[in-house]
Amino acid sequence: MSDERWMRHCLELALQAAGKTSPNPMVGAIVLDREGKLVGEGFHARSGLAHAEKIALEVAGRRAVGGTLYTNLEPCKHVKNRRTSPCAPVVLDAGIARVVIGQADPIRAHGGGAIWLANRGVEVVRGVLEAECKEANRAFTTWARKGRPLYVLKVAASLDGKTATRTGESKWITGPKARASGRALRARLDAIIVGVETAIIDNPRLTSRGKGMRDPVRIVLDSRLRTPPSAKLLPVNSRSRAKVIIATTEEAPRTRERRLVEAGAEVLRLPQEGRRPCLLALSEALATRGIVSALVEGGAQVHGSFLEAGLCDELRLYLAPKALGGPGHGWLGGQGIGALEEAFRLRWHGEPERLGDDILLIARPR
């Protein structure tokens, strides 16, 4: 089996922990003995638990001597925290002769494991399926290098870009398969963000709803703390154990804050930008909390604010074969542009996906 096929198996292992490892990356590892036989494999299941390389090497035991280790991310050399020790010395001590790596550690200050091993006589091969490995850990890389979560904007709309009729009716524009896809996305990302109008009008729970699926941290952008204490997403009114953050401004009334705190929410006061909490300040606050990825579900003004702030890493557009016409609600608000050359430019990513009668289109910034 080629290096590429073994690396693809590493990625399959790593992705078994999708949505569970933040703020750590998803990592899989495989050990072959000196004859090329698979003798150990493992993946990093959750932050604080053993790293993939250590699990695979422990399974392999003495059979790892003279063998090959495959991993989609460079073995770490630094001490990350008190719960885990660096992997590169463990790889060397196991007697591994060859290490095949998909992606270098995106945290430059934490890298060096590959060079450290090479300087001690281990053959190191880098960049195998590098693009696929980077794709798997896009969120971690964004968090590591930009100091903010990766933001995915999600929209369910009609063919003419409407998310509701002129009377505000929005349930349901898309069909059950598209809605199930969106809920599964919630389980894979760390947080979900909506505006206060969505919280008030739709009164959503913002949970994944699937059996065994993790619920994201629920975040409401609410500059005046208008979220009602009876909102279904608040811990006191929800069966979900997921945290709730109400992102607001310093000018928001303190009396409303007390009621929301009593309902189980964290009220996060941020600098004000226009009429909203500053999104860059929010990004920094979320990153320090270990939130590596976030799903932005709107509404229109929220989507517009994220695009205008340059905080869109991916747009997922669920299109229903319906046309609403008239003055219905569009999915994108904000100030708008004055000239076509100022348009937000994206590029299509992948192929359209059929979900029942609906279509999922994915676009990313150029």
Secondary structure, 3 states (H helix, E strand, C coil): CCHHHHHHHHHHHHHHHCCCCCCCCCCEEEEECCCCCEEEEEECCCCCCCCHHHHHHHHHHHHHCCCEEEEEECCCCCCCECCECCCHHHHHHCCCCEEEEEECCCCHHHCCHHHHHHCCCCEEEECCCHHHHHHHCHHHHHHHHHCCCEEEEEEEECCCCEEECCCCCCCCCCCHHHHHHHHHHHHHCCEEEEEHHHHHHCCCCCCCCCCCCCCCEEEEECCCCCCCCCCCCCHHHCCCCCCEEEEEECCCCHHHHHHHHHCCCEEEEECEECCEECHHHHHHHHHHCCCCEEEEEECHHHHHHHHHCCCCCEEEEEECCCCCCCCCEECCCCCCCCCHHHCCCEEECCCCEEECCEEEEEEEEC
